[in-house]
Amino acid sequence: MAIRTNGGISTTAHQGAAVLKHVLDVIELLDRPQAAGHTLAAHLRNTLDRAAREAGRPAPAALLEKVEISVTRVEGAKGGTDFVKVVVPGSDGARSGGSAPTLGILGRLGGVGARPERTGIVSDADGAVAALSAAAKLLDMYGRGDVLAGDVILSTHVCPDAPTRPHDPVPFMDSPVSILDCNREEIDEAMDAVVSIDTTKGNRLLNHRGIALSPTVKEGWILRVSDDLLGVLETVTGEAAHVLPITTQDITPYGNGVHHINSIMQPCVATSAPVVGLALTAQSAVAGCATGASHETDIAAAGRFAIETAKEYGRGVVRFHDPEEFARLVDLYGPMTRLQSTAGATED
């Protein structure tokens, strides 16, 4: 049953329920001291295998060979974390020699837990839950024969015992590894555009519970908000779109001594591809290390946004920015890539 159609972009009630189911499954696996990347990777492989078998697809093992699900352990000054990466190939994707663009979907966070200081899954985990749930849904679709046009690369990390750190107006989650490590592990050169999903509740800038979209950022330029992506957002939520305000400080590297709203825009430091932030927001300021603060339906909405964007971007319906307007800006005012430079920034 179609809920709404906007500019050729649609979503269904069945699909929404399916994403919520994946959110609940992922939370169950992350909300424990033993949460680990390999556990999530096994869950994702099982999701693909089960979908293929239920659909009567021949040789489910052959599908697993086409899909990439990997886990990389990275140790830092404050501990270690497991990076989980999933590549879902498209019917006309670059990996098979096709021309459809590749979308990157990143779940940004410090950690899924703050043990022993806090018991349970923390608010900061929402970005990881959304990315992993989107991965599970895309693998379920792939296993059943619903293959998108373009490749989709999803990445996040799993750490159940990350540190915390002071931040105004509420404490932040810290990360066991640096932002530079996160960018090195999560950004893939094959990504033609990036959706960065992050809990963004520790501020007083956007007093709305749900999800919000940032302006597009590319090579140091904060560009206008994509009308196409606003359409996807409104379709997914059934509400007027909310936009996350970002500043020049927010798109500079962490560790440079200036204030950042959080790490949602940090992928733009490490890629020339256009980047948008998808923020999970609240009406009040909520600490990233708070437990009992995640809203499963909001996380599902974030996952649906990522999936719908992957569908429409891969088939050329959605654009993150206007290339001609961007070229005009650079021609008039010069490149802004110096804002991507990590010179003077610490490994924070």
C-alpha positions in Angstrom: 0.0 0.0 0.0 1.5 3.3 -1.1 1.6 6.0 1.6 2.8 8.9 -0.5 4.4 9.7 -3.8 6.5 12.8 -4.3 8.3 13.4 -7.6 8.4 9.7 -8.4 9.7 8.7 -5.0 7.5 6.3 -3.0 7.5 4.3 0.2 5.2 1.6 1.6 3.8 0.6 4.9 5.2 -2.9 4.6 8.7 -1.6 3.9 8.6 0.7 7.0 7.6 -2.1 9.2 10.4 -4.2 7.8 13.0 -1.6 8.6 11.6 -1.3 12.2 12.0 -5.0 12.6 15.6 -4.8 11.6 16.2 -1.9 14.0 14.8 -4.0 16.9 17.0 -7.0 15.9 20.2 -4.8 15.7 19.5 -3.1 19.1 19.1 -6.5 20.7 22.6 -7.5 19.4 24.2 -4.1 20.4 22.6 -3.7 23.9 25.0 -6.1 25.7 28.5 -5.9 27.1 29.6 -8.6 24.5 28.5 -6.5 21.5 31.0 -7.1 18.7 31.4 -6.5 15.0 31.6 -10.2 14.2 28.2 -10.8 15.8 26.6 -8.2 13.7 28.4 -9.5 10.6 27.0 -13.0 11.2 23.6 -11.5 11.7 23.8 -9.7 8.3 25.0 -12.8 6.5 22.1 -14.8 8.1 19.7 -12.1 7.0 20.8 -12.4 3.4 20.9 -16.2 3.4 17.4 -16.5 5.0 15.9 -14.0 2.5 17.4 -16.0 -0.5 16.1 -19.3 0.9 12.6 -18.0 1.6 12.5 -16.5 -1.9 13.6 -19.8 -3.4 16.6 -18.2 -5.0 19.1 -20.7 -6.3 22.5 -21.1 -4.6 22.2 -18.5 -1.7 25.9 -19.1 -1.1 26.6 -17.5 -4.5 24.9 -14.3 -3.4 27.1 -14.2 -0.3 30.1 -14.3 -2.6 28.9 -11.2 -4.4 28.2 -9.2 -1.2 31.0 -8.0 1.0 30.6 -8.1 4.7 33.8 -7.5 6.6 35.0 -6.6 10.1 38.2 -4.8 10.9 39.5 -4.4 14.5 41.2 -1.0 15.2 43.0 -0.2 18.4 43.4 3.4 19.6 44.8 5.3 22.6 41.5 4.8 24.5 40.7 1.2 23.5 39.5 -0.6 20.4 36.5 -1.0 18.2 35.2 -3.2 15.4 34.5 -1.5 12.0 31.8 -3.3 10.1 31.6 -2.7 6.3 28.9 -4.0 4.0 28.9 -3.6 0.2 25.6 -4.4 -1.6 26.2 -4.6 -5.3 23.8 -3.0 -7.8 22.5 -4.3 -11.1 24.4 -1.5 -12.9 27.0 -0.7 -10.2 30.6 0.2 -10.6 31.8 -3.1 -9.2 30.3 -4.9 -12.1 31.5 -2.4 -14.7 28.2 -0.4 -14.7 27.6 3.3 -14.8 25.2 3.8 -11.8 26.7 5.9 -9.0 27.7 4.4 -5.6 26.2 5.7 -2.4 28.0 5.6 1.0 25.9 5.3 4.1 27.9 5.8 7.4 26.7 5.4 10.9 28.8 7.9 13.0 29.2 7.5 16.7 31.7 7.3 19.6 30.4 4.0 20.9 27.3 1.9 21.3 27.9 1.7 25.1 29.9 3.6 27.8 30.6 0.8 30.2 31.4 0.7 33.0 30.3 4.4 33.5 26.8 3.7 32.0 24.9 0.4 31.7 23.1 -0.3 28.4 23.0 1.0 24.9 23.5 4.8 24.7 21.9 7.5 22.7 25.0 7.9 20.6 24.4 4.4 19.2 21.5 5.5 17.0 23.7 6.2 13.9 25.2 2.7 14.0 21.8 1.1 14.6 20.4 3.0 11.6 23.2 2.1 9.3 23.3 -1.6 10.3 19.5 -1.8 10.0 19.6 -0.2 6.5 22.3 -2.8 5.6 20.1 -5.6 6.9 17.1 -4.4 4.9 19.2 -3.9 1.7 20.6 -7.4 2.1 17.1 -8.8 2.6 16.0 -7.1 -0.5 19.0 -8.3 -2.4 18.4 -11.9 -1.3 14.8 -11.7 -2.5 15.8 -10.3 -5.9 15.1 -6.6 -5.3 18.5 -5.3 -6.6 19.2 -1.5 -6.7 20.8 0.0 -9.7 23.9 1.3 -8.0 26.3 -0.2 -5.4 25.7 0.8 -1.8 28.6 0.8 0.7 27.6 0.9 4.4 30.0 1.3 7.3 30.0 1.9 11.1 31.7 0.7 14.2 30.8 -1.3 17.3 32.3 -0.5 20.7 30.3 -1.4 23.9 32.7 0.4 26.3 33.7 3.7 24.8 34.8 6.6 27.0 32.8 9.9 27.5 34.0 13.5 27.5 32.7 16.9 28.6 30.9 19.0 26.1 28.5 22.0 26.2 25.5 21.8 26.8 25.6 18.0 27.7 28.4 15.4 27.8 29.5 13.7 24.6 30.5 10.1 23.9 34.2 9.9 23.1 35.6 7.3 20.8 38.3 4.7 21.5 39.9 5.6 18.2 40.4 9.0 16.5 38.2 10.6 13.9 41.0 10.2 11.4 40.9 6.5 12.1 37.1 6.5 11.5 37.5 8.3 8.3 40.2 6.0 7.1 38.1 2.9 7.8 34.7 4.2 6.7 35.3 6.4 3.7 35.7 4.5 0.5 37.1 6.1 -2.7 34.3 4.4 -4.6 31.6 6.5 -2.9 30.2 9.1 -5.2 28.0 10.6 -2.4 27.7 10.1 1.3 24.9 10.1 3.9 26.4 10.4 7.4 23.9 9.4 10.1 24.6 10.6 13.6 22.7 11.2 16.9 22.6 15.0 17.1 20.6 15.6 20.3 23.3 17.4 22.5 22.5 20.9 21.3 19.8 23.6 21.4 19.9 24.4 17.7 17.1 22.1 16.5 14.3 21.5 19.0 12.5 18.7 17.2 12.3 15.0 17.8 12.8 12.9 14.7 15.3 13.2 11.8 16.8 16.3 10.1 18.9 16.9 7.0 21.9 19.1 6.7 23.0 21.2 3.7 25.3 19.4 1.3 29.0 19.9 1.9 31.6 19.3 -0.8 35.3 20.1 -0.7 35.0 22.8 2.0 31.8 24.4 0.5 28.5 24.4 2.5 26.0 24.2 -0.4 22.3 24.7 -0.5 20.1 21.9 0.8 19.3 19.4 -1.9 15.6 19.7 -3.0 15.7 16.1 -4.1 16.8 14.9 -0.6 14.2 17.1 1.1 11.6 15.3 -1.0 12.9 11.9 0.2 12.9 13.2 3.8 9.3 14.4 3.5 8.2 11.2 1.9 9.8 9.0 4.6 8.5 11.0 7.6 5.2 12.3 6.2 6.1 15.7 7.7 7.5 19.0 6.6 11.3 18.6 6.4 13.5 19.8 9.2 17.0 21.1 8.3 20.0 20.9 10.6 22.0 24.1 10.8 25.7 23.7 10.3 28.6 26.1 10.4 32.0 26.3 8.9 33.5 25.1 12.2 31.4 21.9 11.9 33.0 20.9 8.5 36.6 21.4 9.7 38.6 18.4 11.2 38.2 17.4 14.8 41.1 18.3 17.1 41.7 21.8 15.6 40.5 23.6 18.8 37.2 24.9 17.5 33.6 23.9 18.5 31.8 21.3 16.5 28.1 20.4 16.8 29.3 16.7 16.7 31.1 14.4 14.3 28.2 14.2 11.8 30.0 16.2 9.1 33.5 14.8 9.6 33.3 12.5 6.6 33.4 15.6 4.4 37.0 16.2 5.6 38.1 12.9 3.9 36.4 12.9 0.6 35.7 15.0 -2.5 32.3 13.5 -2.8 29.2 15.5 -1.7 28.2 14.7 1.9 25.0 15.2 3.8 24.3 14.7 7.4 21.2 12.9 8.6 20.7 13.8 12.2 18.6 12.0 14.8 17.3 14.8 16.9 15.3 15.6 20.1 13.2 18.5 21.5 15.6 18.8 24.5 19.3 18.5 24.8 20.1 14.8 25.5 23.6 13.6 26.4 25.2 11.2 23.9 26.0 8.9 26.9 22.4 8.8 28.1 20.7 5.4 28.2 17.0 4.8 27.5 17.1 7.7 25.1 16.8 6.0 21.7 13.6 6.1 19.8 13.3 3.0 17.6 10.7 4.6 15.2 13.0 7.6 14.6 15.9 5.2 13.9 13.8 3.3 11.5 12.9 6.6 9.7 16.6 7.3 9.3 17.2 3.8 7.9 14.3 4.3 5.5 15.7 7.6 4.3 19.1 6.0 3.6 17.4 3.1 1.7 15.2 5.4 -0.4 18.1 7.7 -1.1 20.1 4.7 -2.3 17.3 3.6 -4.6 16.8 7.0 -6.2 20.4 8.1 -6.3 21.4 4.9 -8.0 18.9 5.4 -10.8 19.7 9.1 -11.3 16.6 10.6 -9.8 18.2 12.3 -6.8 21.1 14.7 -6.8 23.0 15.8 -3.8 24.2 19.1 -5.4 24.2 21.0 -8.7 27.6 20.3 -10.3 27.3 23.4 -12.6 26.6 25.7 -9.7 29.4 24.2 -7.7 31.8 24.7 -10.6 30.6 28.3 -10.8 31.3 28.9 -7.1 34.8 27.5 -7.4 35.4 29.6 -10.6 34.3 32.8 -8.9 35.8 32.4 -5.4 38.4 29.6 -5.6 38.6 26.2 -3.9 37.8 25.8 -0.2 39.7 22.5 0.2 41.9 24.1 2.8 39.0 23.6 5.2 39.6 19.8 4.7 43.2 20.1 5.8 44.1 18.2 9.0 47.2 20.5 9.5 47.1 21.7 13.1 44.5 19.1 14.1 45.3 16.5 16.7 44.4 12.8 16.5 41.2 13.4 18.3 
